[in-house]
Amino acid sequence: KLNDSEFHLLPKLNFQLAFSNSVKPEYKLLPRHKLNVTLTSLKINVSDRKIGSVMDFLDNIPLPSINTVHVSVSSNIANLAAIPDFENDQIVGDFEQNELFRLKNQTVEILLAKVNKPILPPINREAAKLAMLSVDKTFTSSDHSDEEMELWARTVDLPGFDDNVSPNNVITILLRFIVGEVVVQLCRSCNRVDKPYLMLRVTSLCFDAALMEYGPAFQASVGGIQLIDKLHTGTTGQYLELIATEPGADVATLLYRKVRADCPDFKSHFHNVEQSLVIDFTSASVVLHREAFVTLNKYVQYLLRKIQTRDMVLLLKIMKKIPLEEWKSIWCSKESPPIPPGATKFSYSTRLQEFRLKFCDTEVEFLEIKINGLESDCLFKA
């Protein structure tokens, strides 16, 4: 009945899911399909003792299987029942019919690939060079200079998909995931008693994914990050903040979009840029407390050793069932056509407003590094 307690790994959640379809095809500015998932707060309470208990449960849970036995395997089992000396031995049965067909197909495909391997003709470099020079270039330096391209890459509107939408490149599927707050409480276990150790708090998580007519677009933002060490204290006597960000503004914002060159608006709206990446960081501070990071390093190594000694068969089986290739085919359904000569294949722009790195001990602060106004821009042209 309680919303949260020391026995909750995952407390009570409150989320909203909304799926909508556009019934008016003439309304091209609206996405045809839209999915909104909103989660107010996500809190996870874990400790090394709880992690070990969950892994013990997963290692011993019986996996569902088909209740059929191959003929050759059943005969081996019948023989083993009469011979108690071989009870712990493992008998591998014959290959099943599907496995034999798969091996046969792979062997035939390898042989056919070697026989039918095309022989590439020699390349005439002079003819290729003349052909390239005779191509009517659709992109000239007089239309868009390098300074204009860099300025356009910097001024991409964040957040929003307004810069990615054009009369011909409209949104077909829009997925939006919003999490108000994520809190991970990590405790250290001693004599079956959990003591608070680390608290990771991430606020205002937002992720948008849009599948458009001529390519995908992704946007992500993080409002703030806090990593608090509750075992050590700072010079003021309060809990030690290992990572902290300024409140009020998003600490990180990312926008990526791709538009294929066959889009009619490739030159007019997207300035002959196929792929664009924009990353903005506002301000963040990291405190390297000597004693705190020595303790953190030992604790992380302890958790990794505990996890690496497990088989985690159930988790591996679940991961194999995830249709990653199907999802990839949806978002990358068509091959990208070649871009015009002189156009931009990929451009990225990165901004860092402020970053502070402080080195300290229990009572002494002996070094502080501060970086302001870091910028990086790059263009890769065809």
Secondary structure, 3 states (H helix, E strand, C coil): CCCCCCCCCCCCCCEEEEEEECCCCCCCCCCCEEEEEEECCEEEEEEHHHHHHHHHHHHHCCCCCCCCCCHHHHHHHHHHHHCHHHCCCCCCCCCCHHHHHHHHHHHHHHHHHHHCCCCCCCCCHHHHHHHHHCCCCCCCCCCCCHHHHHHHHHCCCCCCCHHHCCCCCCEEEEEEEEEEEEEEEEEEEECCEEEEEEEEEEEEEEEEEEEECCEEEEEEEEEEEEEEEEEEECCCCCEEEEEEECCCCCCEEEEEEECCCCCCCCCCCCCCEEEEEEEEEEEEEEEEEHHHHHHHHHHHHHHHHHHHCCCCHHHHHHHHHCCHHHHHHHHCCCCCCCCCCCCEEEEEEEEEEEEEEEEECCCCEEEEEEEEEEEEEEEEEC
